[in-house]
């Protein structure tokens, strides 16, 4: 059985051939965005 789109993304980002539900993975992010909601008047 094939992997879902989410499993494919997580497998690629964690440099693994395949991932399955319940696996613990440590993916490397391609992009990190931080949103600072603090408003100073």
N, C-alpha and C positions, 0 to 999 in steps of 0.2 A: 504494500500500500504506500502511496506517495505521501509527501509531507504537505501540510497546509502552507499558505503564504507566510503566516507568522512564524512557523517552524523553519521555513527556508531562510527568512531574514535573520532569525536568531542563530541558526547554524552558521550562516556566513559571517555574521558579526563576531561570533565566538570561536571562529576558525575550527569548527567541527564538521564532520561529514554529515551527521544527522542529529537532531534533538527530538525528544519525545516528551509528552506531558509528564511532569514530575521531575524532570532533569533540572539540575542547578547549573546555570551557565553564567559566565562572566563576559558579556559582549563588550567589545571596544566601540565606543560611540563614534559615529562619523561627524556629528555636529552636536554642540551643546549650546543651548540658549538659556540665558538667565534674564528673568523679568523682575525688575525691582519696582514694586508697587508703592514705595514710600514717596509721599508728596510732602515737600517742605515749603511752608509759606513764609 
